Amino acid sequence: MQHALPVAAADQGPSEIHILFGTQTGTTEMVASDIEDALVDKGFPVPAPRGLDEVEPRDLATLGTVLIVCSSYGDGGFPDAAAPFYEALTGPDAPDLSGVDFAVLGFGDSSYDDFCAAGRKLDEALAARGAARLHPRGSCDIVYETEAQAWTDGVLAVLEARRGQAPQPVAAPARPARSQDHRPARPQWTRANPFSARLIENERLSGPGSDKDMRHFRIDLGPEGPAYTAGDALNVLPENDPDLIAGWLARTTASPDAPLPGHDRAFAEMLRDGLEISRPSRDLIALVAQRSGDAELARLLVNGDREALDAWLWDKDALDLLSLVPDLRLTAEEAATVLRPLQHRSYSIASSAKVAPQTVDLTVSVVRYHSHGRRHGGVCSTFLADRLRPGQTVRVFVSPNTAFRVPADPSVPMIMVGPGAGIAPFLGFLEERAALGADGMNWLIFGDRTQAQDFIYRERLARWQKDGLLTRLDLAFSRDQASKVYVQDRLRDAGADLFAALEQGGHIYVCGDALRMAPDVDDALHAIVRDHGGLDEDGARDYVARLRKDKRYLRDVY
């Protein structure tokens, strides 16, 4: 049950409003910054927002009023940096938080069954520990600006009423210049206001015999574009494949030149860059199940087995689903219901602004496959690779990820695990360490399918080895021998060296596939700590947990 905090007496003095965030890719960190600006503009004292990994639940008792912005990771999980906070908040030693006022803004993707689960779980756990809701929880989808603004306005109204003021605009107080030490500058460019950057390079990295298409893109941000730091993500707003657009126009009765209900742009324009027409929405899946009478699809929906449904959908896009009902043509109203906003795609930045502040590099695996009699492709990866030409513009904005940075201490070891396109941020990290003159060990564990065809950036890595920047390079090419070898196997092989590097204060980073690679690497890390640290299972788990808490075990996984 949602319950609001009673309004305090009018003579209550101002108290600090604390903003905390939990993020995997940087979006909620940006939103926390926006909320900070809104509060400061109304005259509220607000310290710099902090990550949930920077506080303990017991700290909340001393903060008074807390606003938490947290994303959900995958289907209802917590971001890496926020998970320990939630575990402590719901653990046996969780503190009594009576006297704490809070409000939670959750972020998620409504295509998942457990939409905004992390925000909901935090909201429930805080209330269970005795904290009082300042304002009802908000839930933000992929396109979040309207809901986030409404939640912020609602919180402001409660806070202004609490200090005895009517909710009306007031003159903004003078604000001291903010140091870059505590947070990134408020981004000028956002999803709602993207920057038009120019593509200047599109290079295929994979060998001619590879069944993968890995690309290196360089994008010109110019002097007015978004600033970035190695570890951040570049978000790209793509355009849909013209063949897919034509397929949708043929499957609807909506006029291409008329707006869909609830939209102010022509349907054809929305199909180009405003609507998700490749990935099927839950509403489309339900509609097709109802109209098609497909027994298997109906069974999957009734059972609620998300994994089985995902497996069934694995090689199907939205048009493939419509083909189950060959004579179906959606009305404009139905199209408006089943088509969700086109999501931006995020890519780990593969360069350092200390080396090239006005350009940004990306390493992208282009998705291509043939299924159900049609060619299919990744919405954004094929947009960049096939439909965007050097010299043309692409809409972008940056998501800062201050939790994913090179070590502050230039002398400590840096261990980077990045197979395939997961190497991307570590190219930027290595450039950053070189620019900083860092003398700590730089160790990269990289892998892919075959060395002959898939060893991307081979020449650059060899040069960095020769120059002494890349101290150690371990390779894992899974298909070059009878038994497959992966990056986690190389980690285990080098377990003694890895543990020694961690004992020297080393930081370990992982980037890439979240479903298989990242859990396998995590298992390997726990085993290495157990075996080479002389610890039992609980001791190894505590050791790795301390690495996370100290921001020495960081992941950028997707």
N, C-alpha and C positions, 0 to 999 in steps of 0.2 A: 504494500500500500504506500503510495507517495504521500508524504506529509511535509509541509513547509515550515520553516523556522518562524516563530512569532516575531513580529516587528519589535525592535528594541526601543527604548526611550529615546526621545529626540536629542537629548544632551550627550548621548554616547559618543565618545571621541573616536576618530578614525583609527582603524587597526589595519595592519597589512593583510593583503589578499595574496595568498600563495598559489601559484599555478604550477602544476606538475603534469608531465606528459609521458606517455609510453608509445614508442614509435619503432617501426622496423625499417621504414624507407624514408622517414623525414617529414611526412605530411603533417602529422599531429604536432610536430615541433614548430612548423610554420604557423599552424592554427593557434598554438599556445602564444606565439609571438603576436599574432593579430589580437588575441584577447587581451594580452598585456597592454597593447597600444590603446585599445578601447577603454580599459579601466583607468589608465594613466590620464587619458584625455578628459575623463570625468573627475579627475582630482583624487583618485584612490592611490594610496601608497602600495606599490607592487614591486617586490624584488624580482630579479631576473628569473624566468621560468627554469625549472630543473627537471631532469629526467627522473622517472620513478626508481631508477637504479642508484640515484644519489641520496635517497632517503630511506629510512626504516619506518615501518608502521608506527613504532613508538614515538617517532619524531612528530607525527601529526598532532599529538596531544598538546604540543607547544606552539603549533602554528595557528590555531584558532579557526581561520576560514581558509578552505582549500578548494580549488577548482582543478579537476583532473580531466585531461583530454587523452584518450587512449584508443588505439586502433586494435582491431582483431586481426590475428595472423592466421591465414588459411581458414579452415572451417571452425571458427570459434576459439582458436588458441590465442595465447598472449605473445606479444613481441618478446624477443629474447631478453631485452633489458628490463621488461616489466614483470616477467614471470616470477622471479624471486620475491618481489614485493608482495605479489598476490599470495604466494605460498606462505609467507610470513604472516600476512593479514588473516589468513584462514587457518593458521597452525595453532597448536595447543598453547603457545606462549603469546598469542596475539593480545595486544593491550586493550584496556577499556578506553574508548574514544568519546565518552560522554563529554559534552562541551565543545566538540568539534563540529563546525558547520561545513557542509560539502555540497558540491554539485559535480556531476559527471557528464561528459560529452563523449559518446562512443562513436567510433568509425568502423565501417565494414563494407561488405559487398552483399547486396540483397539476393544475389544469385546463390549464395550459400544458405543452407537451412538454418544455421545458428547465427543469424545476422546480428552483428554488433555484440557478440557474446562477451567479449572481454569487458566492455563498458558496463554491460548488465551485471556481470559477476562482481565487478568492483563496487558498483552501486549497492548491491545487496549485501556484500561483505562489510562495507563501511557502516551501513545501517544496523547490521547484526552486532557490530561492536559498540553500538550506542551513539554513533555520530548522527547528526540531524541533517536532513536534506534541506539545503538552502533553496533549491529549485529542482523540478523534475528532470530526470535524465533525458538527454537528447541522443538521437540516433542518426548518424550521417551516412548516406550511401556514397557511391563513387563520385557523383556530382554533389558536392557537400555544401557549397557556399550559402545557399538560402537557409538550410537548416542550421548551420553553424552560426549564421548571423542572428537568426531568430532566438536561438538558445542564449547567445551572448546578450542580446537585448533584454531577454527575460531575466537573466542573472543581474544585469545592471539595474533593472527596475527594482528588484528585491533589495539590492545593496543600497540604492538611493533612498528607498523607503526606510530601510533600517537606520540610516543615519539622519532621518528626519527631513529629507529633501523630496520634493516632487520630482518625478522622472522627466526632467526637461533639460535641454542642452545648456551647458555652462561653458564659459571661456576656458580654453585649455591652459593649464598652468605652464610656466616656463619649464622646459625639460632639459636637464643636463645632457651633454653629448655622451653617448653610450660607448663604452669601450668594446672593442671586438673580442676582448678576453672572455666575456661571459656569455655571449651569444652572437650568432650571425646577424648582420644588418637585416632589417625587415625587407623581404624581397619585393622589388618593384614589379616583377613579372610573375604572374600566377596562371593557373588554369583558366580563370575567367579573363585574364589579360595577358595572353602569351606573347612572347617575343618572336618576331619573324626573322629567323636566322637563315644563313645561306650555306647550302651544302657545297663544300669545296673538294671533297675527296671521297671516292667510293672504290675501295680496293678489295678484290677477292683474296683471301688469305689461304683458303684450302687448296690443296693440290688438284690437278686436273682429274685424278683418279679417285678423289674422295667422294663419298656419297653424302657428304655434308657441304654446306655453303656458308663458310664463315667469312664475315666482311669486317673491314676496318673503315669507319666513316670519320671524316673530319668536318666539323661544322664551325663556321665563322660567326662568332657572337658580336664582333666589333666592339667599339668603345662603349656603346650604350646597352649592350646585352646583359644578361644575368651574370653575376659573379659566382664563382664556385670554388670549392676546396676539394682536394683529392679525398675521395671517400663519399662524395655527394652523388646524387643520381640526376641524370638529365631526363626530363619527361617530354615525350614527343606526342603531339596530337596528330594522328595519322588521317589519311583519306582512304576510303574503302575502294576495293577493286571494282573497276567499271563493269566487269562481267557479273560480279555479284550484285551490283546495283541493278543491272538489266534483268537479272533473274528475279529480284524482288518486285520490280515494276510489273513484270509479267504475272506475278502471283497475287496482285492486289487490284482492287477496283478503284483505289484512290487516284485522284488526278495528280500527275507529276508536278503541275504548276500551282496547285492549291495547297495551303497549309494543312497539316494534320491537326485534328482536334487537340487543343492544348499547346500548340506550337505556333510561332509567328513567321516561320520560314517555309518556303515551298517544299513539298515532299521530296522532290528530286535532290534539292540542296541538302536536306536533312540526311538523305541516304548517302550522300557523298562524304560528309564529315561530321554528322551530328548524331547518328543512330548506330547502335551495335547490330549489324546484320549478319555477322559470321557466327559468333558464339550464341547459342540458343538460350533465351531467358527461361526462367521457371514458368512464366505465364504461357510462353509459346509451347513448351513441353506439355503442359497441362491441356492446352487447347488441342494440340495434335493428338494426344492420347484420347481425348473425348471424341474427336471427329473421326479418327482412323479406326478405332476399335482394335488397335494392335494389342494383343493379349499380353505380350512380354512387357511392353512399355507400361501398360496399366498395372501389371503386377509389381513392377519396380517402384512405381509411384505409391501404390498402396502399402507396400512393405516399408517404405521410407529408408531403403538401403542406399545411402549416398554413394558408397564405393561401387556397388553394382551398377547403379545408374550412370556414374561417370565412366565405367568400363564400357557400358552399352553405347554411350555417346562419343567414345574416344575418337572414332574416325568419321564422325558426322558433324556437319555444320548446320546452320539454321535452314538452309535450302534443302539439305538432305532430309531433314525432319518433315518439311512440307511435302516432299515427294511421297511420303506415306499416305497422303490424301491427294492423289493426282488432280482431281477436279476442284480443289479448294482454291478460292480466290478471296483473300481477306478484304474486308471493308476498311475504310479509312479509320473508323472507330476501333476495329480490331487491331489494325496495324499499330495505332497509337498505344494500345494496351500492351501488346506483346513485345514491342521494340524498346529497349532501354537506351539511355544515352551512351554514345560511343566513349569508351574509357581511354584516357591517355595511357601510353606504355612507358614504363620506367626502365632506364638502362644505367648500369654502373658506369661512371665516368672513368675513362682509361687514360687520363692525362693529369698533369699538375698545372695549376694556374701560376705557380711560381716559375714555370718554364714558358708557358704559352697562355697568358691571361685572357687573350681575346679569341682563342679557339678551344674547342672541346673535342676530344676523341671518344669514339664508341667502338666496342667490339660486339658484334651482333651475329648470332646464329640464325640464319634465314630459314624459316619453317616452310617446307614444301612437301606435299605428298599427293598421291592420286588415289581417290576412293569414290565408290559409287558412281563410276563413269565420268567423274569430273576431276579437274585439277584443283587443289586446295592450297592455300598459303596463309602464313601468319599475316594478320592485318597490317601491323606496323613494319615488320621485318621486310615484307615484300614491297611495301610502300617505299621504304628507304632504298632497297636494292634495285627495284625494277621500275618504279614509276616516278621517282624523284631524280632529276638530272643535276649534275654539278652546275652551280650557278642559280638553281631554283631555290625558293625559300621554303622553310619548314617551321611550323609553330612549336615553340619549346618554352619550358620554364624549368628551374632547378629546384630540387628538394634537398635542403641541407640535411646531413646526417652526422651531427657532431659526435655521435657515439662511435663512429667508424672512422678513425683517424690514425695516422702514423703515431708511434709512441712519442710522448712528449720528451722523454729522455733519449737523446740521439745515440747513446752508447749501448742501449739494451738490444738484445737480439729481436729480430722481426721474422716470424715464421709465417709464410703465406701458402694456403692450400687453395688452388684455383684451377680445376680442370676445365677444358673447353673455354667457353666464353667467360667462365669464372675467373680467368686471368685478368680481366679488364681492370678492376680497381688497383691491382697490384702493379700494373704498368705505371699508373699514376703515383702509387706509393713509392716506387723505386725512383721515379723522377723527383719526387718530393724530397726523399732522403739525400739524393745527390745534390739538389739545390741547397739544402740545409747544411751540407757538409757533415752529415751524420756518419759516425764511424762504427756503429753497431753492426753486427752480423745481419745480412739479408739472405734469407733462405726461402726458396720457392719450390713447392711441390706441384708440378703440372702434369697433366695427362690428357689423353684422348684415345681415339681408336688405333690409328697407325702412325708411326713416326714419319714414314715417307710422305704421307698425304695430309696429316693433320697436326703437324708440329708447327703451329702458328707462331709468328714472331721469333723464329729460330735465329735469324741473323741478329736481331736486336738483343736477344738474351745472350748470345755468344759474345757480342761486343761488350755487354755489361759485365760478363764474367771476366773477359780479358782485362777490362779496366778496373776490376776489383770491386765494382759496385754490387754485383750479384755474387755473394760469397759462396753459395751452394745452390745447386739445381738438381733436384731429383725428379726423374721422369717415369711415368706409368702409362704405357701404351697397351691398352687391353687386348688388342687382337694381333699383336706381334709374336705371340707364343701360344702354345697349346692351352695353357691355363691362363685365364684372364687375370690381369694385374691392374689394380686401381690405386688411386692416390692414398686410400686408407691403408693399403698393403705396404706402400712405401713408407708411410708413417710408422707402422709397426716394425718394419725392418730397421728403421733408424730410431727406434724407441729410446735407447740409452742417450743418444745425442739430443733428442728432443727434450727429454726430461732434464738433462743438464742445462739446456738453453732456458727452460722455464725456471729452473732454480737460480739462474743468473738474472732473473727479472724479465725474461723474454715475453713477448706478446705473440699470440697465435691468432691468425685470421682465417676465416673460411668464406669462400664465395662460390655460388653456383646452385645446383639442384637441391631443393629443400626436401624432396620426397625420399630420395635414396642416398645420394652422396653425403649430405650433411649429417643425417643420423648415423651412417656408417663411420664417418670421420669422428663423430662424437663418441661412438662406442670404442673406436681405436684409441682415442685420447684417454678415456677412462681406464682402459686396459693398460696403456703405457704408464700412466701415473701409478696404478696399482702395482704393476710388476717391477718397475724400476724405482719406485719410491718406497717399496716395502710396506704397502698399505693394504688393508682389507677393502671390501667393497664400499663400506660406509666411509672409510677414510678417503678413498679415491673420489667418491662423490662429493665430499666436503672440499677436497682440494680443488676440483674443477669448479665448484660453486664459488670458491674464493677467487679463482681466476676471472670468472664472470663478474663478480662484484667489484673487483679491482680494475675492470675494463681491460683485462689482459687476454680474454678469450672472446672474440667478437666475430659475428657472422653477418654476412650480407647474402641471404639465401632467398630463393624464389621458386 
